[in-house]
Amino acid sequence: MAGDETASGFARRDFLAASLAMSSAPALVSVASGPAVAQAAVAAEPPAPPPPSAAAARKAVESVKDAVLRISREVWATPELSLKEEKSSEIHLRELRAAGFRIVSTGTSGTPTAFVAEWAQGTGGAKIGFLPEYDALPGLGNAAEPRQIPGPTGAAVGHGCGHNLLGAGCTGAAFALKTMMTDAGTPGTIRVYGCAAEETEGVKVYMARDGLFGDLDACLAWHPTPVTGTGLLRTAAADMFRVRFTGRSAHAGVAPWEGRSALKGAELFAIGVNFMREHIQPTARLHYVFTAAGVAPNVVPDHAEVWMTIRDSDRQRVVAMTAWVRRIAEGAALMTETKAEFDLTFGIHDLLPNAPLASHIHRHLTAVGMTWTDQEQSFARACQKEMGLPEAGMATSILPLLPEKTTGGGTDVGDVSYNTPTGLFGWATMPLGVGLHTWPVTACGGMSIGDKGSLDSARVMAGVGFDLMTDAALRKAVRADFDHRVDGRTYVSPIPKERLRPDGIPAHLLLRDGTGEVVDQLYRPS
């Protein structure tokens, strides 16, 4: 994840940047490397005609426009960090209730700021899910101005990943799809998952462990990016864990033989990991930091900790590497006569793409298109100038459908994608060349550039959602691709059973019984 270099959402935020760097499409260069993407990317084949539902989706989103913009602007104005999104989640819940959605659960899957809401019509029909997020990032508060200046709540917290837009687009798409289904008398169920804490330990993985996605026909999501497109990007699986070494303190000068250095255990562990690198697959990634290493050089440290992430192209490889690293920790402890505690805190699956769904999303992207006013382009160029980037403004063309490729990053959407067919795309809400987790993302998210992202993404998802609701052949094709990619594998959660909730939930949000113990079952889905 972004804020602390764990995995949830990382590749999703870099989705098109990474894809562009690996794409063979003409005139495209990597956003991540700095130069602007060419404004006229030409697909190898002529674009498919707009789906018939595109016009109805545009009309439906227009009818719920005020609610979409309320969500986006209010969440932007009251940014909250992961697991602290009390106001942000309630803004979504308030609008969902007003739109006639039933709140299935709050505090879902052990996370107080997560929720599930649902609306259904008729009997039977398809079930489509949406994945709004709403947590912000530290240090990225900014006004809706093309320069670094504190925002409504200062500079400490801000939506530098655009989750105010992401959440508004997903929840707004659910509202618009409800309107389309009501007008057409279409039976089916719309489900909205309040995906708290994407930037740390994404609740999607806990929801997947609880089986909350298994009955869906498909799930849809998007993410703000510098360019607009979709494709068959595969992302990495990951495990995150802490290795804690416990030794015995002693005076380092007078009687070091009486001590056993936890730091030496941690150092030997790191050396073992680095010698391991020669023998791992090229797709693997191993990275770590020392979070505790003693407090004074003249005292033998009795505690040390290493925080580590392992990534690879699929869960099987990650699980095998994690077992190897666990043995390295045990060996380091043996060599130093210390004890090693291996605490697996979080993990994610690789993201499974879905070819029919990606292709259909691309048709809707093309149908919606992008338009910017002169003022919006000037705002974007001013942001680029402030950052020392080429003043290319906003992207104006939809990228061609990107080919299948695996990247080194990961996303908690991966666990959703192993439970139901999942469609994901990026929509331009920040200037070309601007990376996520920077102040211009916050700035653009609080003005009309961001508003267009929320509304246009909702149009795409509402149209795709309606087609999935009404086209049995499309659903069959999407499911067949999903079944082929899953290939009979049963989903197994990467989170240890004993971990009931993410770390770092504020104490006042956890219900407790008379003894002070947390009452976990009160936060399970109903």
ABEGO torsion letter per residue (X at the ends): XAAAGBABGAAAAAAAAAAAAABABBGBBBAAAGBBBBABBBBABBBBBBBAAAAAAAAAAAAAAAAAAAAAAAAAABBBBBGABAAAAAAAAAAAAAAGBBBABBGBGGBAABBBBBBBBEBEEBBBBBBBBABBBBGABBBBBABBBBBAAEAABBBAAGAAAAAAAAAAAAAAAAAAAAAAGBBEBBBBBBBBGAABBBAAAAAAAAGAAAABABBBBBBBBABBEBEABBBBBBBBBBBBBBBBBBBAAABAAABBBAAAAAAAAAAAAAAAAAABBAABBBBBBBABAEABAABBBABBBBBBBBBBABAAAAAAAAAAAAAAAAAAAAAAGBBBBBBBABBBBBBBBBAAAAAAAAAAAAAAEBBBBAAAAAAAAAAAAAAGBBBAEBBABBBBBBBBBBBABBBAAAAAAAABBBBBBBBBABBBGBBBGBAAAAAAAABAAAAAAAAAAAAAAAAAAAAAAABAAAAAAAAAAAAAAAGGBBBBBABBAABABBBGBBAAABBBBAAGBBBAAAABBX
